[in-house]
Amino acid sequence: TTAVTKKVNGKDAITASVGQTVLYTITSNVPQNMQYYNSYSYTYTDTPFAGQTVNLDSLTVKVGNKSLNKGADYTVTPNTNGTFTVTIISIKRQPAGAVITV
């Protein structure tokens, strides 16, 4: 299991007003020992708070200092229950232990 951290405007918690734009980041690390798998993808599923709208087009993914390419390296999928999923499909090509930032 890899630990995941979520921050809003760089903090653990904030108070936001209706209509206010906030920046939140999800971070973790590239898993170790992926060489033992034929295929491997890394998936985040997030549940926005009630009343929160997420601009899925603004999502970016970085591993270390490298920006990944949407479509080639990762996908963003809105789910019918209001959640969304980010899947890093190129995770096996990333250095083990590197910081992932969404």
N, C-alpha and C positions, 0 to 999 in steps of 0.2 A: 504494500500500500504506500502510496506517495502522498504526503501532506499537501493540502491546498489551502491557500490564504486568499481572502477577498477583502479588498480595501476600497473605500469610497472617498474620492478626493484625497487619497493618501492616508486616510485615517480608518480606524476600525469601525466607527459609527459616526454619522452626522445627522443633523436635522435639515431636511430640504423642504422648500416651499413648492406648492403646485406649480408646474410649468418650469421649474428650475432645471437646468441641465447640470448633471453631475458626471464626473469621470470615475469609473470604477475599474479596478484591475484584479485579475485573478492570476495568482502565481503558484507555481510548483516547480518540480525538477523532472528532467528526462529520467525515466526509470533506468535502473541498472539491469544487467543480465538479459537484454533483449536478444542477444545473439542466439539464445536457445529456442527462439520462436521463428517459424517460417514466415508468418505475417503478424503484424502488431500495429494497432492504431491506439491513439490516446484520446479519450473522450471526456469532455466536461459537459455537464448538463446543469444549467442555472435556472433558478426560479426567481423572476423579478418580484419585488414587493407589490402588494395590492396598489393599483393606481399608477404604477411605474410603467413607462413605455421605453423599450430599448430600441435604439437605432442600430439594427443588425448590420447595415451597410458600413457603419463606422468601426466595426470590430476589426482589430488587427492582431496578429500573432507573431511573437518574436521568440527565438531560442537564442539565449545569450545576446549578442549584439546583432544577430542576423534576422531580418524581417522575412517571414515566410510568405509565399504566394498563395492567395486564395484560389481554390480550385485545384491547383497542382499539389500544394502541401497540406492544405486544410480546407474544411467545409464548415459552413454555418447553416444550421437547419432550424427554422421555427417549428415548434411542435404544437399540436392542436390544444394542449392543456395550458398554454401560455408560457411554457418553458422554452428554452432554446438549447441546442446542442452544438458544440464546437468539437469537431473531430480532426485531430492532427494525423493525417495519413502518411506523412513522411517521417514519422517519429524514429524509425529504425536508422535513418540517415543522420540523425542528430547526435551530438556527443553526450554520452551518459553523464548524468549529474548536472548538465547545463540548466540554467534557470529558464522556465517557460513563462512568458508574460502574455496574457490575453487582455 
